[in-house]
């Protein structure tokens, strides 16, 4: 995971900053370019999700929502 974080920093999408709670562990935060990239991703996901939902009836949407609600965060 550290390698991915380093690559994101190299690409200018994130920045390391000091962590007052832990001297050796740096915090990772989005850089302005990372925020812009995230907005683009979110807009594309919204278009995709809306197009998918438009093909489903209410019962299918409720079933899909119930399944997604059961998934642990981050999976």
CNS distance restraints for C-alpha pairs under 8 A (distance, minus, plus):
assign (resid   1 and name CA) (resid   5 and name CA) 6.37 0.50 0.50
assign (resid   2 and name CA) (resid   6 and name CA) 6.10 0.50 0.50
assign (resid   3 and name CA) (resid   7 and name CA) 6.20 0.50 0.50
assign (resid   4 and name CA) (resid   8 and name CA) 6.24 0.50 0.50
assign (resid   5 and name CA) (resid   9 and name CA) 6.29 0.50 0.50
assign (resid   5 and name CA) (resid  14 and name CA) 7.73 0.50 0.50
assign (resid   5 and name CA) (resid  28 and name CA) 7.61 0.50 0.50
assign (resid   6 and name CA) (resid  10 and name CA) 6.14 0.50 0.50
assign (resid   7 and name CA) (resid  11 and name CA) 6.16 0.50 0.50
assign (resid   8 and name CA) (resid  12 and name CA) 6.32 0.50 0.50
assign (resid   8 and name CA) (resid  13 and name CA) 5.29 0.50 0.50
assign (resid   8 and name CA) (resid  14 and name CA) 5.57 0.50 0.50
assign (resid   9 and name CA) (resid  13 and name CA) 5.79 0.50 0.50
assign (resid   9 and name CA) (resid  14 and name CA) 4.77 0.50 0.50
assign (resid   9 and name CA) (resid  15 and name CA) 5.54 0.50 0.50
assign (resid   9 and name CA) (resid  16 and name CA) 7.43 0.50 0.50
assign (resid  12 and name CA) (resid  31 and name CA) 6.72 0.50 0.50
assign (resid  12 and name CA) (resid  33 and name CA) 6.57 0.50 0.50
assign (resid  12 and name CA) (resid  34 and name CA) 7.22 0.50 0.50
assign (resid  13 and name CA) (resid  30 and name CA) 6.09 0.50 0.50
assign (resid  13 and name CA) (resid  31 and name CA) 5.20 0.50 0.50
assign (resid  13 and name CA) (resid  32 and name CA) 7.17 0.50 0.50
assign (resid  13 and name CA) (resid  33 and name CA) 5.24 0.50 0.50
assign (resid  13 and name CA) (resid  34 and name CA) 3.94 0.50 0.50
assign (resid  13 and name CA) (resid  35 and name CA) 7.62 0.50 0.50
assign (resid  13 and name CA) (resid  37 and name CA) 7.89 0.50 0.50
assign (resid  14 and name CA) (resid  28 and name CA) 6.53 0.50 0.50
assign (resid  14 and name CA) (resid  29 and name CA) 5.44 0.50 0.50
assign (resid  14 and name CA) (resid  30 and name CA) 4.31 0.50 0.50
assign (resid  14 and name CA) (resid  31 and name CA) 4.60 0.50 0.50
assign (resid  14 and name CA) (resid  33 and name CA) 7.91 0.50 0.50
assign (resid  14 and name CA) (resid  34 and name CA) 6.02 0.50 0.50
assign (resid  15 and name CA) (resid  28 and name CA) 5.69 0.50 0.50
assign (resid  15 and name CA) (resid  29 and name CA) 5.41 0.50 0.50
assign (resid  15 and name CA) (resid  30 and name CA) 6.24 0.50 0.50
assign (resid  15 and name CA) (resid  31 and name CA) 5.86 0.50 0.50
assign (resid  16 and name CA) (resid  26 and name CA) 5.99 0.50 0.50
assign (resid  16 and name CA) (resid  27 and name CA) 5.54 0.50 0.50
assign (resid  16 and name CA) (resid  28 and name CA) 4.70 0.50 0.50
assign (resid  16 and name CA) (resid  29 and name CA) 6.49 0.50 0.50
assign (resid  17 and name CA) (resid  26 and name CA) 5.68 0.50 0.50
assign (resid  17 and name CA) (resid  27 and name CA) 5.17 0.50 0.50
assign (resid  17 and name CA) (resid  28 and name CA) 6.37 0.50 0.50
assign (resid  17 and name CA) (resid  29 and name CA) 7.51 0.50 0.50
assign (resid  18 and name CA) (resid  23 and name CA) 7.29 0.50 0.50
assign (resid  18 and name CA) (resid  25 and name CA) 7.67 0.50 0.50
assign (resid  18 and name CA) (resid  26 and name CA) 5.18 0.50 0.50
assign (resid  18 and name CA) (resid  27 and name CA) 6.14 0.50 0.50
assign (resid  19 and name CA) (resid  23 and name CA) 6.03 0.50 0.50
assign (resid  19 and name CA) (resid  24 and name CA) 7.78 0.50 0.50
assign (resid  19 and name CA) (resid  25 and name CA) 6.36 0.50 0.50
assign (resid  19 and name CA) (resid  26 and name CA) 5.28 0.50 0.50
assign (resid  19 and name CA) (resid  27 and name CA) 5.67 0.50 0.50
assign (resid  22 and name CA) (resid  26 and name CA) 7.67 0.50 0.50
assign (resid  30 and name CA) (resid  34 and name CA) 5.20 0.50 0.50
assign (resid  30 and name CA) (resid  35 and name CA) 6.01 0.50 0.50
assign (resid  31 and name CA) (resid  35 and name CA) 6.32 0.50 0.50
assign (resid  32 and name CA) (resid  36 and name CA) 6.31 0.50 0.50
assign (resid  33 and name CA) (resid  37 and name CA) 6.17 0.50 0.50
assign (resid  34 and name CA) (resid  38 and name CA) 6.05 0.50 0.50
assign (resid  35 and name CA) (resid  39 and name CA) 6.23 0.50 0.50
assign (resid  36 and name CA) (resid  40 and name CA) 6.40 0.50 0.50
assign (resid  37 and name CA) (resid  41 and name CA) 6.28 0.50 0.50
assign (resid  38 and name CA) (resid  42 and name CA) 6.06 0.50 0.50
assign (resid  39 and name CA) (resid  43 and name CA) 6.11 0.50 0.50
assign (resid  40 and name CA) (resid  44 and name CA) 6.30 0.50 0.50
assign (resid  41 and name CA) (resid  45 and name CA) 6.15 0.50 0.50
assign (resid  42 and name CA) (resid  46 and name CA) 6.10 0.50 0.50
assign (resid  43 and name CA) (resid  47 and name CA) 6.37 0.50 0.50
assign (resid  44 and name CA) (resid  48 and name CA) 6.25 0.50 0.50
assign (resid  45 and name CA) (resid  49 and name CA) 5.97 0.50 0.50
assign (resid  46 and name CA) (resid  50 and name CA) 6.02 0.50 0.50
assign (resid  47 and name CA) (resid  51 and name CA) 6.15 0.50 0.50
assign (resid  48 and name CA) (resid  52 and name CA) 6.15 0.50 0.50
assign (resid  49 and name CA) (resid  53 and name CA) 6.02 0.50 0.50
assign (resid  50 and name CA) (resid  54 and name CA) 6.08 0.50 0.50
assign (resid  51 and name CA) (resid  55 and name CA) 6.88 0.50 0.50
assign (resid  52 and name CA) (resid  56 and name CA) 7.04 0.50 0.50
assign (resid  53 and name CA) (resid  57 and name CA) 7.93 0.50 0.50
assign (resid  53 and name CA) (resid  61 and name CA) 6.97 0.50 0.50
assign (resid  56 and name CA) (resid  60 and name CA) 5.73 0.50 0.50
assign (resid  56 and name CA) (resid  61 and name CA) 6.23 0.50 0.50
assign (resid  57 and name CA) (resid  61 and name CA) 6.28 0.50 0.50
assign (resid  58 and name CA) (resid  62 and name CA) 6.15 0.50 0.50
assign (resid  59 and name CA) (resid  63 and name CA) 6.14 0.50 0.50
assign (resid  60 and name CA) (resid  64 and name CA) 6.06 0.50 0.50
assign (resid  61 and name CA) (resid  65 and name CA) 6.04 0.50 0.50
assign (resid  62 and name CA) (resid  66 and name CA) 6.16 0.50 0.50
assign (resid  63 and name CA) (resid  67 and name CA) 6.31 0.50 0.50
assign (resid  64 and name CA) (resid  68 and name CA) 6.21 0.50 0.50
assign (resid  65 and name CA) (resid  69 and name CA) 6.08 0.50 0.50
assign (resid  66 and name CA) (resid  70 and name CA) 6.60 0.50 0.50
assign (resid  67 and name CA) (resid  71 and name CA) 7.00 0.50 0.50
assign (resid  71 and name CA) (resid  75 and name CA) 6.79 0.50 0.50
